[in-house]
Amino acid sequence: MERAGLQIAMAYKRGGKLAAFDASFLPAQVMFHFTLLLVRIIDWLVFRVKIEGREHLQKVTSGLLVSNHTLVLDPGIIAHVIRPHRTYFTMLEETACIPLLGTFVRLLGAIPIPSTATAMRSLERAMRSDLRDLPFVHVFPEGECYLWNQQIEEFQLGAFYLACRLRLPVVPLTTVLHQRSWLGRGSFSLAGRRVRIPPQVTVVVGKPVYPIGSQGGSFKREAVGLSRRVRSLMQQTIDRQGGCKSMSKGRMPRLALQQM
């Protein structure tokens, strides 16, 4: 326990160990549950979060969770949605290197993924050894946060390649945004700036999608097919739920050490 605490206190360095804590590590548990309480309050007050399909999580004991990335608070909202389950969240390695912020999110269960060609291999090794305390690993396959976007961007293949290699189901979590107004207005002026009213959020937990193999046994070909199936299902969910496609703010700038 003392060694785990020392690892948490130290700043993350590039190439370091992905999982910095044990799920039973008391400071991490306290931090997670306190933060989750705050997130649930924000979800109710700001986004009026609704959850559908949570029963689908009961059908899998472990797997990969994937979501469209459209809000800054997406990880907190996802943690709220899947409770009492917990998951590891993948994050950019450059974000993990930011002092204090990097340590904080790692305490909450974030694991930094290096932006290298071997990143998924590193994650696969960790999932086979270190990442056994929690049943799920969560990935944002769009690779970036596209603020308030309801037209899902192309998926990167890494998570789906991993699902095929480990024969794990992929559980899609689709964030659907509905435009809101106040007194008939969708925005208002605050300190000389135009502020848009936050959307109402519905998160739909989809049925698990399993790798089905491919002719010739190519994991890459299988991953391509799996990613297309999942992306199509998620976009269909947004369209069926009436997600608003006129609110997009574009890609959110990445947090990096030099920006802090």
C-alpha positions as MATLAB code, in Angstrom:
seq = 'MERAGLQIAMAYKRGGKLAAFDASFLPAQVMFHFTLLLVRIIDWLVFRVKIEGREHLQKVTSGLLVSNHTLVLDPGIIAHVIRPHRTYFTMLEETACIPLLGTFVRLLGAIPIPSTATAMRSLERAMRSDLRDLPFVHVFPEGECYLWNQQIEEFQLGAFYLACRLRLPVVPLTTVLHQRSWLGRGSFSLAGRRVRIPPQVTVVVGKPVYPIGSQGGSFKREAVGLSRRVRSLMQQTIDRQGGCKSMSKGRMPRLALQQM';
ca = [
       0.000    0.000    0.000;
       2.812    2.411    0.846;
       4.445    1.699   -2.511;
       1.166    2.351   -4.323;
       0.833    5.666   -2.526;
       4.352    6.651   -3.565;
       3.563    5.841   -7.209;
       0.434    7.989   -7.077;
       2.288   10.944   -5.585;
       4.931   10.908   -8.316;
       4.233   12.742  -11.561;
       3.712   10.553  -14.608;
       6.618   10.304  -17.015;
       6.366    9.271  -20.644;
       6.618    5.528  -21.038;
       5.674    4.903  -17.413;
       3.364    2.221  -16.069;
      -0.178    2.599  -17.380;
      -2.059    1.605  -14.213;
      -0.831    3.630  -11.243;
      -3.228    2.343   -8.595;
      -5.018   -0.685   -7.245;
      -8.820   -0.329   -7.258;
      -8.808   -1.043   -3.515;
      -6.335    1.791   -2.809;
      -8.253    3.899   -0.259;
      -7.273    7.423   -1.463;
      -8.306    6.451   -4.998;
     -11.647    5.091   -3.773;
     -12.383    8.216   -1.732;
     -11.389   10.518   -4.599;
     -13.470    8.562   -7.112;
     -16.683    8.436   -5.077;
     -16.435   12.084   -3.994;
     -15.855   13.189   -7.594;
     -18.672   10.973   -8.842;
     -21.052   12.617   -6.356;
     -20.137   16.055   -7.721;
     -20.505   14.814  -11.302;
     -23.971   13.411  -10.619;
     -25.050   16.785   -9.196;
     -23.717   18.567  -12.300;
     -25.331   15.980  -14.564;
     -28.712   16.692  -12.983;
     -28.432   20.474  -12.657;
     -26.671   21.284  -15.940;
     -27.334   18.480  -18.423;
     -30.496   16.809  -17.052;
     -28.885   13.470  -17.887;
     -31.140   10.570  -18.818;
     -29.886    6.986  -19.094;
     -31.292    4.230  -21.270;
     -30.270    0.604  -21.733;
     -28.247    0.221  -18.545;
     -29.470   -3.401  -18.328;
     -27.193   -4.296  -21.244;
     -24.187   -3.941  -18.955;
     -25.463   -6.913  -16.972;
     -24.897   -9.138  -19.995;
     -21.103   -8.835  -19.954;
     -18.541   -9.516  -17.241;
     -15.728   -7.627  -18.988;
     -15.185   -5.799  -22.239;
     -14.385   -2.548  -24.013;
     -16.658    0.467  -23.656;
     -16.655    2.991  -26.514;
     -18.346    6.394  -26.694;
     -18.614    9.383  -28.954;
     -16.661   12.247  -27.380;
     -18.774   15.374  -27.407;
     -18.545   16.940  -23.926;
     -15.596   17.893  -21.725;
     -17.231   16.004  -18.845;
     -17.828   12.827  -20.867;
     -15.653   10.604  -18.622;
     -17.584   11.715  -15.532;
     -20.922   11.218  -17.258;
     -19.877    7.721  -18.393;
     -18.779    6.862  -14.835;
     -22.231    7.979  -13.685;
     -23.961    5.908  -16.378;
     -22.215    2.611  -15.659;
     -22.286    2.742  -11.864;
     -21.962    0.565   -9.784;
     -19.520   -0.793  -12.370;
     -16.204    0.977  -12.838;
     -13.855    1.240  -15.770;
     -10.377    2.341  -16.705;
     -10.481    5.375  -19.011;
      -7.802    5.769  -21.644;
      -6.340    9.257  -21.943;
      -3.665   11.023  -23.976;
      -0.198   10.567  -22.514;
       0.497   14.295  -22.894;
      -2.463   15.065  -20.595;
      -1.189   12.626  -17.971;
       2.096   14.558  -17.881;
       0.378   17.759  -16.696;
       1.238   18.308  -12.997;
      -1.652   17.794  -10.552;
      -4.234   17.278  -13.305;
      -2.461   14.151  -14.542;
      -2.191   12.733  -11.031;
      -5.819   13.583  -10.264;
      -7.289   11.823  -13.294;
      -5.048    8.809  -12.786;
      -6.407    8.503   -9.252;
      -9.861    8.364  -10.828;
      -8.820    5.452  -13.036;
      -7.387    7.070  -16.171;
      -4.579    5.266  -17.979;
      -2.270    7.204  -20.328;
      -1.840    5.841  -23.848;
       1.322    6.895  -25.712;
       0.825    8.255  -29.214;
       3.029    5.636  -30.834;
       2.517    2.773  -33.244;
       2.869    0.327  -30.339;
       0.280    2.025  -28.102;
      -2.336   -0.722  -28.453;
       0.291   -3.388  -27.813;
       1.121   -1.614  -24.559;
      -2.544   -1.513  -23.621;
      -2.991   -5.176  -24.525;
      -0.086   -6.186  -22.285;
      -1.526   -4.093  -19.453;
      -4.978   -5.635  -19.865;
      -3.489   -9.112  -19.662;
      -1.592   -8.296  -16.467;
      -2.151   -5.008  -14.592;
      -5.701   -4.013  -15.553;
      -7.616   -6.781  -13.828;
      -9.026   -4.843  -10.876;
     -11.838   -3.312  -12.947;
     -13.999   -5.168  -15.495;
     -13.970   -2.605  -18.320;
     -11.617   -0.398  -20.299;
     -13.156    2.669  -21.931;
     -11.949    4.262  -25.177;
     -13.085    7.291  -27.182;
     -12.444    5.893  -30.680;
     -12.865    9.275  -32.406;
      -9.528   10.167  -30.789;
     -10.535   13.765  -30.064;
     -13.337   15.658  -28.353;
     -15.681   17.203  -30.919;
     -17.733   19.582  -28.811;
     -21.514   19.143  -29.038;
     -21.103   17.113  -32.212;
     -23.829   14.649  -33.262;
     -22.307   13.437  -36.518;
     -19.857   10.786  -35.315;
     -16.359   11.123  -36.780;
     -14.422    8.214  -38.244;
     -13.228    5.727  -35.628;
      -9.618    4.819  -35.071;
      -9.091    1.066  -35.186;
      -6.989    0.539  -32.066;
      -9.739   -0.375  -29.607;
     -11.475   -2.670  -32.092;
      -8.228   -4.381  -33.031;
      -7.719   -4.993  -29.324;
     -11.248   -6.373  -28.928;
     -10.614   -8.808  -31.784;
      -7.281   -9.987  -30.395;
      -8.662  -10.487  -26.870;
     -12.096  -11.702  -28.083;
     -13.869   -9.123  -25.947;
     -17.306   -7.614  -26.563;
     -17.600   -3.913  -27.378;
     -20.354   -2.041  -25.523;
     -21.350    1.211  -27.297;
     -22.348    4.142  -25.091;
     -23.927    6.821  -27.264;
     -24.200   10.391  -26.002;
     -27.231   12.090  -27.547;
     -27.601   15.859  -27.231;
     -30.897   17.732  -27.399;
     -30.994   21.494  -27.821;
     -32.585   23.459  -24.989;
     -33.822   27.014  -24.683;
     -34.696   29.394  -21.877;
     -37.473   31.910  -22.403;
     -37.396   30.938  -26.061;
     -33.670   31.657  -26.434;
     -30.841   29.177  -27.000;
     -28.139   31.530  -25.676;
     -27.686   34.602  -23.502;
     -25.105   37.286  -22.853;
     -22.786   36.965  -19.847;
     -19.956   39.422  -19.144;
     -19.965   40.517  -22.755;
     -19.781   36.978  -24.115;
     -22.420   34.879  -25.823;
     -23.093   31.733  -23.785;
     -25.132   28.870  -25.201;
     -27.465   26.930  -22.927;
     -26.016   23.440  -22.301;
     -27.824   20.626  -24.107;
     -29.945   17.994  -22.433;
     -27.992   14.718  -22.468;
     -29.283   11.198  -22.990;
     -26.785    8.345  -22.805;
     -27.892    5.112  -24.465;
     -26.123    1.905  -23.446;
     -26.240   -0.389  -26.466;
     -26.196   -4.153  -26.684;
     -22.725   -5.737  -26.621;
     -21.221   -6.197  -30.088;
     -18.964   -9.245  -30.424;
     -16.112   -9.853  -32.854;
     -17.302  -12.356  -35.459;
     -14.045  -13.281  -37.178;
     -13.117  -12.623  -40.791;
     -12.068  -14.630  -43.787;
      -8.342  -15.259  -43.708;
      -8.081  -14.607  -39.969;
      -6.863  -10.981  -40.322;
      -7.335   -9.055  -37.080;
      -7.088   -5.764  -38.982;
      -9.866   -6.737  -41.407;
     -11.982   -7.951  -38.520;
     -11.345   -4.709  -36.585;
     -12.409   -2.617  -39.592;
     -15.692   -4.503  -39.802;
     -16.293   -4.267  -36.058;
     -15.588   -0.523  -35.947;
     -17.977    0.134  -38.831;
     -20.740   -1.900  -37.195;
     -20.379   -0.094  -33.880;
     -20.124    3.385  -35.425;
     -23.200    2.714  -37.566;
     -25.199    1.539  -34.547;
     -24.211    4.616  -32.549;
     -25.087    7.028  -35.364;
     -28.421    5.276  -35.814;
     -29.057    5.769  -32.094;
     -28.389    9.515  -32.361;
     -30.647    9.802  -35.407;
     -33.420    7.752  -33.804;
     -33.255    9.799  -30.589;
     -33.321   13.098  -32.487;
     -29.847   14.339  -31.534;
     -29.394   17.971  -32.605;
     -26.793   18.319  -35.380;
     -26.718   22.111  -35.556;
     -24.858   22.755  -32.266;
     -21.362   21.500  -33.113;
     -18.502   23.713  -31.878;
     -15.729   21.813  -33.638;
     -12.750   20.000  -32.184;
     -11.665   20.939  -28.680;
      -7.986   21.967  -28.397;
      -5.865   19.362  -26.639;
      -4.651   19.967  -23.126;
      -0.877   19.817  -23.018;
       1.897   20.641  -20.552;
       2.888   23.827  -22.378;
      -0.683   25.141  -22.139;
      -0.808   24.980  -18.345;
];
